[in-house]
Amino acid sequence: MVKLTISGLKKKQIRLLDRDFFQDKFIFFNGENKNDFFYDSVIYLCEHNQDGAFGFIVNKPSAISESQLLSKLNLKKPKQLESIFRVMIGGPVAMDSIYALHDEELIKDESSLLREGLWLSTSQKVLNKIDTQDTANHKIFLGYSGWGPEQLEKEIQDGAWHVCDVDFELIFNDKPSSIIEELSKKVGYNIKSIINQNKVQ
């Protein structure tokens, strides 16, 4: 399991040494190559600082349902969480690892607070809690998306990614195929029409 360091609650954009950091933002991949892993990906950035960045693709479903995944972990089959869209491909890094975003602290000290109302966990105890409760919104991811120091800043500067404000309803959206359309409505323009531009919302 990859150990991730979470810097904690940061709502505003950070500026350090004339560099922009985009923690707690959505980024949309501008590339037109359909064979690119990130084609049409919307990523929620959990952390972005001088050491690099990481986040999760929120609109790329895996081929495995949540009930199948939890069964493989020897957790009982959930009663109500049957949608295949709830298990997402978070990115190309550590795809054999499982991560959960959820909007409540389900077990004390088993999750890291990203911002108010959003937690990240790799704990099987939390997955078990997700399996047995029905109040918290959540998404489960296989793998994550990661960048080294200055890597994401350069890619954004080069126009590879378009940066937008986060809408948490979209993070937990059960229909990932609709996220690009819904995000476009939120920002007021079609984000797929933004090619090689670096426009921060």
One Martini backbone bead per residue (centre of mass of N, CA, C, O) as a GRO file, in nm:
protein
  201
    1MET     BB    1   0.095   0.037   0.023
    2VAL     BB    2   0.055   0.360  -0.028
    3LYS     BB    3   0.186   0.637   0.130
    4LEU     BB    4   0.006   0.926   0.223
    5THR     BB    5   0.038   1.280   0.241
    6ILE     BB    6  -0.158   1.504   0.427
    7SER     BB    7  -0.192   1.852   0.475
    8GLY     BB    8  -0.499   1.927   0.464
    9LEU     BB    9  -0.678   2.210   0.511
   10LYS     BB   10  -0.740   2.372   0.179
   11LYS     BB   11  -0.919   2.617   0.000
   12LYS     BB   12  -0.703   2.790  -0.110
   13GLN     BB   13  -0.498   2.915  -0.314
   14ILE     BB   14  -0.153   2.863  -0.367
   15ARG     BB   15   0.143   3.071  -0.329
   16LEU     BB   16   0.483   2.978  -0.439
   17LEU     BB   17   0.725   3.107  -0.595
   18ASP     BB   18   0.529   3.168  -0.845
   19ARG     BB   19   0.338   2.921  -0.783
   20ASP     BB   20   0.077   2.711  -0.867
   21PHE     BB   21  -0.180   2.566  -0.670
   22PHE     BB   22  -0.454   2.289  -0.698
   23GLN     BB   23  -0.584   2.225  -0.453
   24ASP     BB   24  -0.913   2.151  -0.460
   25LYS     BB   25  -0.942   2.060  -0.768
   26PHE     BB   26  -1.021   2.046  -1.097
   27ILE     BB   27  -0.904   1.843  -1.375
   28PHE     BB   28  -0.885   1.863  -1.736
   29PHE     BB   29  -0.817   1.686  -2.013
   30ASN     BB   30  -0.710   1.818  -2.337
   31GLY     BB   31  -0.665   1.580  -2.495
   32GLU     BB   32  -0.727   1.403  -2.826
   33ASN     BB   33  -0.618   1.125  -2.746
   34LYS     BB   34  -0.791   0.825  -2.703
   35ASN     BB   35  -0.523   0.655  -2.598
   36ASP     BB   36  -0.510   0.812  -2.357
   37PHE     BB   37  -0.550   0.759  -2.030
   38PHE     BB   38  -0.671   1.075  -1.980
   39TYR     BB   39  -0.904   1.077  -2.153
   40ASP     BB   40  -1.161   1.268  -2.029
   41SER     BB   41  -1.047   1.351  -1.753
   42VAL     BB   42  -1.151   1.390  -1.412
   43ILE     BB   43  -0.971   1.548  -1.145
   44TYR     BB   44  -0.912   1.520  -0.805
   45LEU     BB   45  -0.721   1.728  -0.595
   46CYS     BB   46  -0.584   1.652  -0.288
   47GLU     BB   47  -0.277   1.733  -0.369
   48HIS     BB   48  -0.063   2.044  -0.390
   49ASN     BB   49   0.289   2.096  -0.410
   50GLN     BB   50   0.636   2.106  -0.401
   51ASP     BB   51   0.624   1.769  -0.407
   52GLY     BB   52   0.344   1.761  -0.563
   53ALA     BB   53   0.078   1.530  -0.682
   54PHE     BB   54  -0.268   1.416  -0.608
   55GLY     BB   55  -0.537   1.195  -0.739
   56PHE     BB   56  -0.875   1.140  -0.885
   57ILE     BB   57  -1.065   0.981  -1.100
   58VAL     BB   58  -1.430   1.049  -1.143
   59ASN     BB   59  -1.493   0.923  -1.471
   60LYS     BB   60  -1.365   0.608  -1.436
   61PRO     BB   61  -1.478   0.310  -1.467
   62SER     BB   62  -1.472   0.001  -1.378
   63ALA     BB   63  -1.527  -0.361  -1.411
   64ILE     BB   64  -1.604  -0.335  -1.103
   65SER     BB   65  -1.793  -0.382  -0.846
   66GLU     BB   66  -1.843  -0.318  -0.523
   67SER     BB   67  -1.939  -0.599  -0.436
   68GLN     BB   68  -1.700  -0.752  -0.561
   69LEU     BB   69  -1.473  -0.613  -0.407
   70LEU     BB   70  -1.567  -0.673  -0.115
   71SER     BB   71  -1.564  -0.980  -0.152
   72LYS     BB   72  -1.252  -1.000  -0.205
   73LEU     BB   73  -1.216  -0.876   0.106
   74ASN     BB   74  -1.422  -1.035   0.293
   75LEU     BB   75  -1.679  -0.876   0.260
   76LYS     BB   76  -1.984  -0.817   0.274
   77LYS     BB   77  -2.248  -0.779   0.088
   78PRO     BB   78  -2.401  -0.519  -0.010
   79LYS     BB   79  -2.736  -0.410  -0.011
   80GLN     BB   80  -2.716  -0.111  -0.197
   81LEU     BB   81  -2.416  -0.125  -0.353
   82GLU     BB   82  -2.433  -0.205  -0.703
   83SER     BB   83  -2.283  -0.003  -0.867
   84ILE     BB   84  -2.033   0.007  -1.102
   85PHE     BB   85  -1.965   0.327  -1.066
   86ARG     BB   86  -1.827   0.314  -0.766
   87VAL     BB   87  -1.580   0.194  -0.917
   88MET     BB   88  -1.270   0.344  -0.974
   89ILE     BB   89  -1.023   0.483  -1.178
   90GLY     BB   90  -0.778   0.685  -1.035
   91GLY     BB   91  -0.515   0.561  -1.184
   92PRO     BB   92  -0.179   0.445  -1.280
   93VAL     BB   93  -0.120   0.425  -0.973
   94ALA     BB   94  -0.147   0.170  -0.776
   95MET     BB   95  -0.387  -0.044  -0.891
   96ASP     BB   96  -0.374  -0.245  -0.622
   97SER     BB   97  -0.506  -0.008  -0.475
   98ILE     BB   98  -0.723   0.127  -0.215
   99TYR     BB   99  -0.963   0.398  -0.220
  100ALA     BB  100  -1.145   0.643  -0.008
  101LEU     BB  101  -1.413   0.861  -0.045
  102HIS     BB  102  -1.568   1.071   0.213
  103ASP     BB  103  -1.823   1.276   0.408
  104GLU     BB  104  -1.732   1.105   0.666
  105GLU     BB  105  -1.626   1.011   0.982
  106LEU     BB  106  -1.628   0.674   1.045
  107ILE     BB  107  -1.328   0.646   1.178
  108LYS     BB  108  -1.117   0.722   1.401
  109ASP     BB  109  -0.801   0.766   1.252
  110GLU     BB  110  -0.871   0.630   0.939
  111SER     BB  111  -0.861   0.928   0.823
  112SER     BB  112  -0.814   1.201   0.597
  113LEU     BB  113  -0.834   1.540   0.587
  114LEU     BB  114  -0.895   1.755   0.312
  115ARG     BB  115  -1.181   1.878   0.386
  116GLU     BB  116  -1.469   1.987   0.442
  117GLY     BB  117  -1.642   1.688   0.392
  118LEU     BB  118  -1.349   1.531   0.330
  119TRP     BB  119  -1.224   1.196   0.293
  120LEU     BB  120  -0.931   0.974   0.330
  121SER     BB  121  -0.884   0.614   0.261
  122THR     BB  122  -0.710   0.272   0.324
  123SER     BB  123  -0.907   0.130   0.514
  124GLN     BB  124  -1.075  -0.160   0.588
  125LYS     BB  125  -1.254  -0.047   0.809
  126VAL     BB  126  -1.393   0.160   0.627
  127LEU     BB  127  -1.503  -0.036   0.418
  128ASN     BB  128  -1.677  -0.185   0.624
  129LYS     BB  129  -1.847   0.062   0.698
  130ILE     BB  130  -1.958   0.113   0.418
  131ASP     BB  131  -2.097  -0.170   0.402
  132THR     BB  132  -2.292  -0.105   0.682
  133GLN     BB  133  -2.372   0.176   0.578
  134ASP     BB  134  -2.616   0.466   0.461
  135THR     BB  135  -2.501   0.788   0.477
  136ALA     BB  136  -2.239   0.802   0.326
  137ASN     BB  137  -2.063   0.934   0.094
  138HIS     BB  138  -1.892   0.758  -0.184
  139LYS     BB  139  -1.564   0.649  -0.317
  140ILE     BB  140  -1.397   0.401  -0.508
  141PHE     BB  141  -1.044   0.329  -0.573
  142LEU     BB  142  -0.809   0.238  -0.830
  143GLY     BB  143  -0.577   0.410  -0.767
  144TYR     BB  144  -0.369   0.689  -0.889
  145SER     BB  145  -0.272   1.028  -0.942
  146GLY     BB  146   0.070   1.139  -1.023
  147TRP     BB  147   0.324   1.390  -0.927
  148GLY     BB  148   0.596   1.563  -0.937
  149PRO     BB  149   0.792   1.810  -0.908
  150GLU     BB  150   0.649   2.052  -1.129
  151GLN     BB  151   0.485   1.877  -1.332
  152LEU     BB  152   0.193   1.990  -1.328
  153GLU     BB  153   0.258   2.286  -1.379
  154LYS     BB  154   0.370   2.236  -1.664
  155GLU     BB  155   0.120   2.101  -1.789
  156ILE     BB  156  -0.064   2.345  -1.746
  157GLN     BB  157   0.111   2.552  -1.897
  158ASP     BB  158   0.092   2.365  -2.170
  159GLY     BB  159  -0.233   2.273  -2.176
  160ALA     BB  160  -0.321   1.977  -2.059
  161TRP     BB  161  -0.487   2.140  -1.836
  162HIS     BB  162  -0.800   2.213  -1.679
  163VAL     BB  163  -0.917   2.444  -1.437
  164CYS     BB  164  -1.152   2.379  -1.165
  165ASP     BB  165  -1.392   2.391  -0.965
  166VAL     BB  166  -1.543   2.229  -0.710
  167ASP     BB  167  -1.798   1.960  -0.705
  168PHE     BB  168  -1.922   1.730  -0.479
  169GLU     BB  169  -2.149   1.599  -0.641
  170LEU     BB  170  -1.951   1.486  -0.861
  171ILE     BB  171  -1.775   1.294  -0.699
  172PHE     BB  172  -2.060   1.125  -0.613
  173ASN     BB  173  -2.141   1.042  -0.884
  174ASP     BB  174  -2.317   0.765  -1.043
  175LYS     BB  175  -2.258   0.919  -1.341
  176PRO     BB  176  -1.967   0.958  -1.504
  177SER     BB  177  -2.070   1.030  -1.799
  178SER     BB  178  -2.192   1.324  -1.680
  179ILE     BB  179  -1.964   1.511  -1.564
  180ILE     BB  180  -1.878   1.693  -1.799
  181GLU     BB  181  -2.155   1.819  -1.842
  182GLU     BB  182  -2.199   1.923  -1.550
  183LEU     BB  183  -1.941   2.095  -1.532
  184SER     BB  184  -2.008   2.279  -1.770
  185LYS     BB  185  -2.257   2.404  -1.636
  186LYS     BB  186  -2.111   2.524  -1.389
  187VAL     BB  187  -1.898   2.709  -1.568
  188GLY     BB  188  -2.049   2.792  -1.864
  189TYR     BB  189  -1.890   2.569  -2.041
  190ASN     BB  190  -1.726   2.367  -2.266
  191ILE     BB  191  -1.451   2.187  -2.170
  192LYS     BB  192  -1.397   2.039  -2.453
  193SER     BB  193  -1.329   2.328  -2.600
  194ILE     BB  194  -1.061   2.329  -2.436
  195ILE     BB  195  -0.757   2.410  -2.605
  196ASN     BB  196  -0.463   2.498  -2.492
  197GLN     BB  197  -0.551   2.610  -2.202
  198ASN     BB  198  -0.499   2.836  -1.901
  199LYS     BB  199  -0.790   2.827  -1.710
  200VAL     BB  200  -0.890   2.968  -1.408
  201GLN     BB  201  -1.179   2.933  -1.186
   0.00000   0.00000   0.00000
